[in-house]
Amino acid sequence: MRWLHLILLCIVQVSLVACGSPQRGLLRVVAPATETDQISVIAATTRAPVDDPDILYGGDRGQSVSFSRIVVSVPRKRNAGTLPLPRRSPGDPRKNFVATAISPIDRHEISSAFRAEGPRKRRAFVFVHGYSTTFDQAVFRFAQLVHDTDARAVPVLFSWPSRGQFFDYKRDFDNASYSRTDLANLLEAAIDSPFIDEVIVMAHSMGAWLAVEALRQVALKRQGISSKISSLILASPDLDIGVFRRQVEDIGASRPDITIFVAPNDRALQLSRFISRGGTRLGGIDPTEETYRSALSDLAGVTVLDLSALSSGDRINHALYATTPEAVRLIGDRLLQGQVVTDANASRTTAIDTLGSAATFLVAAPILILDRAANAP
């Protein structure tokens, strides 16, 4: 009965979102306006191109990887964590996220495309989206995250062929699997680029499995991960815990710092558990339970942060990393700056205050639970 209630809740939630959400195909280029900021994103995708310029890439597999540069206009009069999209195309850049320029990048020029002006730009921020995400949704969500975190990095989106449909879970997983070599090749291009000194990888939901698998592939090919890849951030990872352990073990000891955002009240991951007929997904664990603490405690360099105390007004709780200002600030102020949240620096004046008094931190290797009370004098 509980599972039936969960399924009905998710279906109703998705239906409500679909009824009130923008139409698909929002990439029609419009002229930039005043009172906006421009975010230039490098997009790499294994999606098949379509003839509609408002869509660019659909939900089917492409024959090869396509690269483009997309400039997204961000309205300044909005709160961090919000993503105002137009109800129809074209949008109003004063009110909505819109594209103001799109140009192809030759696949042989991708290494030099990482070049950016300024000494603080020698960092690549690679983002892998999750399940049920269209190409335009991925572009705008990533642009919002880059803007709100003040990433100070070259933004690189990797978009795999998600159908963008709630009930296409199995097909989405197959398409994510189809794309892992292409993501691995993109990460290798970033590693080898003379214009990049550091690579930070962030992945959401089903994209987390893809990101960790691609890093595993790079590690096996190169006998380890380059120190250039300094950090891996997994937001609400739709990933089996045992599979994650094996992937991390295969990557080896020389691996990036790994930060995992979890929320036991993530209803999308609860439904994923039902669909996959498996155990609790990594992003849905309760870090206070000994079972999960034991499962992760010996993985050095893994930090788990519980975001379940945060709220963005979305009952699904699957995108807290991007929709709550507190999490966005933590990503921008700490994780994208190469800092690791540990028991040594998660004090009441830093990360604990950032996430609020009810938030819980689980720090693996060794495992500790930190909260305001635990740090009180």
C-alpha positions as CSV (number, residue, x, y, z in Angstrom):
1,M,0.0,0.0,0.0
2,R,2.9,2.3,0.8
3,W,4.4,1.8,-2.7
4,L,1.0,2.5,-4.3
5,H,0.7,5.7,-2.4
6,L,4.2,6.7,-3.4
7,I,3.6,5.9,-7.1
8,L,0.4,7.9,-7.1
9,L,2.1,10.8,-5.4
10,C,4.9,10.9,-8.0
11,I,2.4,10.6,-10.9
12,V,0.2,13.4,-9.5
13,Q,3.3,15.6,-8.9
14,V,4.6,15.0,-12.4
15,S,1.2,15.6,-13.9
16,L,0.9,18.9,-12.1
17,V,4.3,20.0,-13.2
18,A,3.6,19.0,-16.8
19,C,0.3,21.0,-16.8
20,G,2.0,24.1,-15.5
21,S,5.5,23.7,-17.0
22,P,6.9,25.4,-20.1
23,Q,6.6,23.7,-23.4
24,R,9.5,21.7,-24.8
25,G,11.8,23.3,-27.2
26,L,12.9,26.5,-25.6
27,L,16.2,27.1,-27.3
28,R,15.1,29.6,-29.9
29,V,17.8,32.3,-29.9
30,V,16.7,35.8,-28.9
31,A,18.5,39.1,-28.6
32,P,20.1,39.7,-25.2
33,A,18.6,42.4,-23.0
34,T,19.8,44.7,-20.3
35,E,19.6,43.6,-16.6
36,T,20.7,40.1,-17.6
37,D,23.9,38.0,-17.2
38,Q,25.3,35.8,-19.9
39,I,26.6,32.3,-19.2
40,S,28.5,30.5,-22.0
41,V,28.2,26.8,-21.7
42,I,30.1,24.1,-23.7
43,A,27.6,21.4,-24.5
44,A,28.6,17.8,-25.4
45,T,25.8,15.4,-26.2
46,T,25.3,11.9,-27.5
47,R,21.7,12.8,-28.5
48,A,20.6,12.7,-32.1
49,P,20.2,16.2,-33.6
50,V,16.7,17.2,-34.8
51,D,15.6,19.7,-37.4
52,D,13.7,21.9,-35.0
53,P,16.1,24.8,-33.9
54,D,14.1,25.3,-30.8
55,I,15.0,21.7,-29.7
56,L,18.3,21.0,-31.3
57,Y,18.7,17.5,-29.8
58,G,16.0,15.0,-29.0
59,G,15.9,11.9,-26.9
60,D,17.3,9.3,-29.3
61,R,20.9,8.3,-29.6
62,G,23.2,10.1,-32.0
63,Q,25.8,8.5,-34.2
64,S,28.5,10.5,-32.6
65,V,29.1,13.2,-30.0
66,S,28.1,16.7,-31.0
67,F,29.6,19.8,-29.5
68,S,28.2,23.3,-29.3
69,R,28.6,26.6,-27.4
70,I,25.3,27.9,-26.0
71,V,25.1,31.3,-24.4
72,V,22.3,31.5,-21.8
73,S,20.8,34.8,-20.7
74,V,20.0,34.9,-16.9
75,P,17.6,37.5,-15.5
76,R,19.1,39.3,-12.6
77,K,15.8,39.9,-10.7
78,R,15.3,36.4,-9.4
79,N,16.2,34.4,-6.3
80,A,19.0,32.0,-6.2
81,G,17.8,28.5,-6.9
82,T,14.9,29.6,-9.1
83,L,14.7,28.7,-12.8
84,P,12.0,30.9,-14.6
85,L,11.5,29.4,-18.0
86,P,9.2,30.8,-20.6
87,R,5.7,29.2,-21.1
88,R,6.2,29.4,-24.8
89,S,9.0,30.2,-27.2
90,P,10.5,32.7,-27.6
91,G,11.0,33.8,-24.0
92,D,11.5,37.2,-22.6
93,P,15.2,37.6,-21.4
94,R,14.2,40.1,-18.8
95,K,12.0,37.5,-17.1
96,N,13.2,34.1,-18.4
97,F,16.2,31.9,-19.0
98,V,16.7,32.0,-22.8
99,A,19.4,31.2,-25.3
100,T,21.1,34.3,-26.9
101,A,23.6,32.5,-29.1
102,I,24.3,28.9,-30.3
103,S,27.3,27.9,-32.4
104,P,28.7,24.5,-33.2
105,I,32.2,23.4,-32.1
106,D,34.3,21.1,-34.2
107,R,34.9,17.9,-32.3
108,H,38.6,18.1,-33.1
109,E,38.7,21.6,-31.4
110,I,37.2,20.6,-28.1
111,S,40.5,20.8,-26.2
112,S,41.1,24.4,-27.3
113,A,37.5,25.2,-26.6
114,F,38.2,24.9,-22.9
115,R,40.4,28.0,-23.1
116,A,38.9,31.0,-21.3
117,E,40.2,34.4,-20.3
118,G,41.5,35.1,-16.8
119,P,43.6,33.1,-14.4
120,R,40.6,31.9,-12.4
121,K,39.1,30.2,-15.5
122,R,41.6,27.4,-15.8
123,R,39.1,25.1,-14.1
124,A,36.5,23.0,-15.9
125,F,33.1,22.4,-14.3
126,V,31.6,19.3,-15.9
127,F,27.9,18.6,-15.2
128,V,26.0,15.4,-16.1
129,H,22.2,15.6,-15.8
130,G,19.8,13.0,-14.5
131,Y,16.8,10.9,-15.6
132,S,13.8,12.4,-17.5
133,T,15.6,15.5,-18.7
134,T,15.3,17.1,-22.1
135,F,18.3,18.9,-23.7
136,D,16.9,22.4,-23.1
137,Q,16.1,21.5,-19.5
138,A,19.7,20.3,-19.0
139,V,21.1,23.5,-20.5
140,F,19.1,25.9,-18.5
141,R,19.4,24.0,-15.2
142,F,23.2,23.9,-15.6
143,A,23.3,27.6,-16.5
144,Q,21.3,28.4,-13.4
145,L,23.7,26.4,-11.2
146,V,26.8,28.0,-12.8
147,H,25.3,31.5,-12.3
148,D,24.1,30.9,-8.7
149,T,27.3,29.3,-7.5
150,D,29.5,31.9,-9.3
151,A,31.4,28.9,-10.5
152,R,34.4,30.8,-12.0
153,A,35.1,27.9,-14.2
154,V,34.6,26.8,-17.8
155,P,31.1,25.2,-17.7
156,V,30.8,21.9,-19.6
157,L,27.5,20.1,-19.9
158,F,27.4,16.4,-20.9
159,S,23.9,15.5,-22.0
160,W,23.0,11.9,-22.7
161,P,19.8,10.9,-24.6
162,S,17.2,11.1,-21.8
163,R,13.7,10.9,-23.3
164,G,12.4,13.4,-20.8
165,Q,9.5,11.1,-20.0
166,F,8.6,10.0,-16.5
167,F,7.8,6.4,-17.6
168,D,11.0,5.9,-19.7
169,Y,13.2,4.9,-16.8
170,K,14.6,1.7,-18.3
171,R,15.3,3.4,-21.7
172,D,17.0,6.3,-20.0
173,F,19.3,3.9,-18.1
174,D,20.2,2.1,-21.3
175,N,21.0,5.4,-23.0
176,A,23.1,6.5,-20.1
177,S,25.0,3.3,-20.4
178,Y,25.4,3.9,-24.1
179,S,27.1,7.2,-23.4
180,R,29.8,6.3,-20.8
181,T,32.7,6.0,-23.2
182,D,31.8,9.4,-24.7
183,L,31.8,11.0,-21.3
184,A,35.1,9.2,-20.5
185,N,36.6,10.7,-23.7
186,L,35.3,14.2,-22.7
187,L,37.0,13.9,-19.3
188,E,40.2,12.7,-20.9
189,A,40.1,15.7,-23.3
190,A,39.7,18.0,-20.3
191,I,42.6,16.3,-18.5
192,D,44.8,16.6,-21.6
193,S,43.9,20.2,-22.4
194,P,46.8,22.6,-21.8
195,F,44.2,25.2,-20.8
196,I,42.8,23.4,-17.9
197,D,44.5,22.8,-14.5
198,E,41.6,21.4,-12.6
199,V,38.4,19.5,-13.4
200,I,35.4,19.3,-11.1
201,V,32.7,16.8,-12.1
202,M,29.1,17.0,-10.8
203,A,26.3,14.6,-11.6
204,H,22.6,14.4,-10.7
205,S,20.4,11.4,-10.2
206,M,20.9,8.7,-12.9
207,G,23.8,10.8,-14.3
208,A,25.7,9.9,-11.1
209,W,26.0,6.3,-12.2
210,L,27.2,7.5,-15.6
211,A,29.8,9.9,-14.2
212,V,31.3,7.3,-11.7
213,E,31.4,4.7,-14.4
214,A,33.1,7.0,-16.9
215,L,35.7,7.9,-14.2
216,R,36.2,4.2,-13.6
217,Q,36.8,3.7,-17.3
218,V,39.3,6.4,-17.4
219,A,41.1,5.0,-14.4
220,L,41.3,1.5,-15.8
221,K,42.6,2.8,-19.2
222,R,45.2,5.2,-17.7
223,Q,46.1,3.1,-14.6
224,G,44.6,5.8,-12.3
225,I,42.9,9.1,-12.3
226,S,44.8,12.3,-13.1
227,S,45.1,14.7,-10.1
228,K,43.6,17.3,-12.4
229,I,40.2,15.8,-11.6
230,S,40.1,17.0,-8.0
231,S,36.4,16.6,-7.0
232,L,33.4,14.5,-7.8
233,I,30.0,15.8,-6.5
234,L,27.1,13.4,-6.7
235,A,23.7,15.0,-6.1
236,S,20.8,12.6,-5.3
237,P,22.7,9.7,-6.9
238,D,20.3,7.1,-8.4
239,L,22.9,4.4,-7.8
240,D,23.0,1.1,-6.0
241,I,25.3,1.4,-2.9
242,G,27.1,-1.9,-3.6
243,V,27.7,-0.9,-7.3
244,F,29.1,2.5,-6.1
245,R,31.5,0.7,-3.7
246,R,32.8,-1.5,-6.5
247,Q,33.2,1.5,-8.9
248,V,35.1,3.4,-6.3
249,E,37.3,0.4,-5.5
250,D,38.0,0.0,-9.2
251,I,39.0,3.6,-9.6
252,G,41.7,3.1,-7.0
253,A,43.2,5.0,-4.2
254,S,44.3,7.9,-6.4
255,R,40.8,9.3,-6.9
256,P,39.1,12.6,-6.6
257,D,37.4,13.7,-3.4
258,I,33.8,12.6,-3.5
259,T,30.9,14.5,-2.0
260,I,27.4,12.9,-2.0
261,F,24.2,14.9,-1.4
262,V,21.6,12.6,0.1
263,A,18.0,13.1,1.3
264,P,16.0,10.2,2.9
265,N,12.8,12.0,1.9
266,D,13.8,12.0,-1.9
267,R,10.6,10.5,-3.3
268,A,12.0,10.1,-6.8
269,L,14.7,7.8,-5.5
270,Q,12.1,5.9,-3.5
271,L,10.2,5.3,-6.7
272,S,13.5,4.3,-8.4
273,R,14.1,1.7,-5.8
274,F,10.7,0.3,-6.5
275,I,11.2,0.3,-10.3
276,S,14.7,-1.3,-10.0
277,R,13.5,-3.8,-7.4
278,G,16.7,-3.1,-5.5
279,G,17.8,-1.6,-2.2
280,T,17.8,2.0,-1.1
281,R,19.5,4.2,-3.6
282,L,22.7,5.9,-2.6
283,G,21.1,9.4,-2.7
284,G,18.2,8.2,-0.5
285,I,20.1,6.8,2.5
286,D,19.6,7.9,6.0
287,P,23.1,8.7,7.2
288,T,22.1,8.1,10.9
289,E,21.5,4.4,10.2
290,E,24.4,2.1,11.0
291,T,23.8,-0.1,7.9
292,Y,24.7,2.8,5.6
293,R,27.4,4.2,7.8
294,S,29.1,0.9,7.8
295,A,28.7,0.5,4.0
296,L,30.7,3.7,3.4
297,S,32.9,4.1,6.5
298,D,36.0,2.6,4.9
299,L,35.9,4.6,1.7
300,A,38.5,7.3,2.3
301,G,37.8,10.6,0.7
302,V,34.0,10.2,0.6
303,T,31.8,12.8,2.3
304,V,28.1,12.5,2.6
305,L,25.9,15.5,3.3
306,D,22.2,15.1,4.3
307,L,20.1,17.9,2.7
308,S,16.7,16.5,3.9
309,A,16.2,19.4,6.3
310,L,16.2,21.8,3.4
311,S,13.0,22.7,1.4
312,S,12.4,24.2,-2.0
313,G,8.7,23.8,-2.0
314,D,9.0,20.6,-4.2
315,R,7.5,17.6,-2.5
316,I,9.6,15.3,-4.6
317,N,12.9,16.6,-3.0
318,H,15.0,15.4,-5.9
319,A,16.8,18.6,-6.9
320,L,17.6,20.2,-3.6
321,Y,21.3,20.7,-4.7
322,A,20.1,23.3,-7.2
323,T,16.8,24.7,-5.9
324,T,17.8,25.6,-2.3
325,P,19.9,28.7,-1.8
326,E,21.8,27.0,1.1
327,A,23.0,24.1,-1.0
328,V,23.8,26.3,-3.9
329,R,26.0,28.5,-1.7
330,L,27.7,25.4,-0.2
331,I,28.6,24.2,-3.7
332,G,29.9,27.6,-4.9
333,D,31.7,28.7,-1.7
334,R,33.3,25.4,-0.8
335,L,33.1,22.5,-3.3
336,L,33.8,24.4,-6.5
337,Q,36.7,26.1,-4.7
338,G,38.4,22.7,-4.1
339,Q,37.5,22.6,-0.4
340,V,36.3,19.4,1.3
341,V,33.7,19.5,4.1
342,T,35.2,17.5,7.0
343,D,34.9,17.4,10.7
344,A,37.9,19.7,10.8
345,N,36.2,22.5,8.9
346,A,32.5,22.0,9.3
347,S,32.1,24.4,12.2
348,R,29.2,26.5,13.2
349,T,30.6,29.4,11.3
350,T,31.0,27.6,8.0
351,A,29.1,24.7,6.6
352,I,26.8,24.1,9.5
353,D,25.5,27.6,9.3
354,T,25.3,27.3,5.6
355,L,22.9,24.4,5.7
356,G,20.9,25.4,8.7
357,S,20.5,24.1,12.2
358,A,18.6,21.0,11.3
359,A,21.0,19.8,8.7
360,T,23.2,16.7,9.3
361,F,26.6,16.0,8.0
362,L,27.9,12.5,7.6
363,V,31.7,12.4,7.0
364,A,33.1,9.1,5.9
365,A,36.5,7.8,6.8
366,P,36.2,8.2,9.7
367,I,32.4,8.5,9.9
368,L,31.1,11.3,12.1
369,I,27.7,13.0,12.4
370,L,28.0,16.7,12.8
371,D,25.3,19.1,13.8
372,R,24.9,22.3,15.7
373,A,24.5,20.6,19.0
374,A,27.6,18.4,18.5
375,N,29.7,21.5,17.8
376,A,28.4,23.6,20.6
377,P,31.0,24.6,23.2
